[in-house]
Amino acid sequence: MSDDSGPIPPGVPTRTGPTDISDGMIRAEAKKAAVWLGMAALIVLAVFLAQPLLVIFGGVVFAALIDGGQRLLGRILPVPRGVRIAIVLLAGVSFAAWLFYSAGNQIATQAAELPAIVKTQAQRALDWAHSRGMLMEQPDFSRLAGQVIGGVGPVTRALGGIFGGFTTAFLIMILGIYFVIEPDIYQRGFAWMLPVENRERFHGTVRRMGKSLRMLLFGRLIGMTVEGVATWIALAVYGVPMAALLGILTGLLAFLPNIGAPISGLLMVMVGFSGGTTMGIYCIAVYFIVQTVDGNIIVPMVAKRTADLAPALVLGAQLIFGVLFGILGLALADPIVAMLKIALERQAEHNKQMATTDP
């Protein structure tokens, strides 16, 4: 290969500069140090950009949801992939429009009343416990009541009116649509940054991750639908106040395993006891029946075909991501753990294969 730079012009100094390293060993170590410093800088940058990275991953999750819907639709409707994606998106928008049009005012009114009911019932429960000597003195008791009520209030406000997270949700949906329309572009672009010998394994890992994520989300959608509709019908039959809102909250919170069910059950029981002891007991029974059906039938059936995640591992990840990144980290903790598990399994398979092929 010829040098196109040409000869060094006369008068240009040819002495060794401060960045020239004549020792090959030192030059190699300097390159290693630069790599490690670059990795450290990337880790620090990832920490500072954690929230945008979570939004991007949320877009990937939303894209997997749409892709799963169009794949199911493709089994009965032999039309191009783009048409199926458009049908899935149109169906989702139509359902949301129908829900807000048919019950929007009622749900909004109930959402405005729910925090007051929760606050009143929490205060009654704490008063009852305090009257029986189960809590501390009145000053500390008042502070505890404020903490409990203050902890429940943000949850109900965030779930009742999600205007604060509208921008984040909008970005996630837009990113998801972009990802699902042309996924190969982004996959090939990411693989291009990897060494050639690792690209085939990367594509295999991505395919396995995509399948597992689609099945995981499909199972969550089934659980959310069953819990939400069953709770709505069961509470409405008995005449429990805010049956529609409680059904929607139960369905939405079902997306958060281990954490969502106790929160929705607590809200349901509090609203039930606001209508009397009998109604409160009925709400407790509804909660346990719905959770038993979901936990013993739906979850095991779906778990056989998705990432097998230990409940304690998922709960720990939810607690960590929830504290670090808020509600978005809490919602995405489960998919993130599932993807990390698959990546580690693929690496272990590769290491085992290399060990068996080496002489």
C-alpha positions, 0 to 999 in steps of 0.5 A: 500500500502506497503512502498518499501523503507524499514526502515530508516537506523541507523544514518540517521538524521530524523530532519525536513528539510528546505523543510518540511512543517508541516502546512497543510494550508501552504503546500496547499498554497505552491502548489498553488503558485508553480502552478501559478509560473509554469503557469507564466513560461509557458507564458514567455516560450511561448512568447520566443518560439512564432515563432516556435509555429507559425510554428507548427500551420502553420503545423496544418493548412497545415495538415487541407488543405491536410485533406480537399482535401482527404476528398473531394476525398474520396467522388468520389474515394473509396480508403484508406485514405493514398492513397488519401493523397498521391494523393493530395500531388502529385497533389499539387507538379505536379501543382507547377512543371507545373507552374514553368516549363511553366511560371517560367522564365517569372514570374521571369523576371516580378518579377524582374521588378515589384519593379522598376515599383512600385517605379517609379509610386509611385514617380510620384503620390507623385510628382503630389500631391506635385505639387498641394500643397497636401504634405509637403515641399520637405525635408519631401516629400523626406522622405515620398517617401522613406518610401512609396517606402521602404514599397512597396519594401519588399512586392514585394520582399517577394512575388516575390522571397520567398527564405528567407522563404523557410526553414519555408515553408519547415518545415510547409509542413513537419509538416503538412504531419506528422500531417495529416498521423497520426492525432490521435496520436497527438490528444490522446497525447495532451488529455492525459495531460488533466484531465480525465473528460475533455478529451471527451470535448477536442476531441469534440472541436478538431473535431469542430475546424478541420471541421471549419478550413477545411471549412475556408481553402476551402473557401480561396482556392476558393477565391484565385483561382477565384481572381487569374485566373480572374485577370490573364485573364482580364489583359492579354486580354487587354495586361496589362504588367505582367498579369501573375505575377499580377494574381499570386500575387492577388491569393496569397494575397487573403489568407489575408482577408482585407489586401491582396486585397488592396495591390494587387489592388495597385500593379495592378493599378500602373502597369496599369498606367505605360502603360497609363491612359486608361490602369490604369482605366481598371485595376481599373475596373478589381480590383473592378469587381473581388473584388465585385464578390468575396465579394458578392458571394464567401465570403458570400457563404463560410461564412455560413459554416465556423467560423463567424468572424467579419471583424474588429476582423480579421483585428485587429488580423492581425495587431497585429500578423503582427507587432509581428510575421511578415508575418507568423503571418499575414497569420495565424491570421485568423485561430488562431482567428477562433480556439480561437472563437470555444474554447471559444464557447465550454467553454461557452456551457460547463459552461451553461450545468453545470449551468443547471445540478447543483441543 
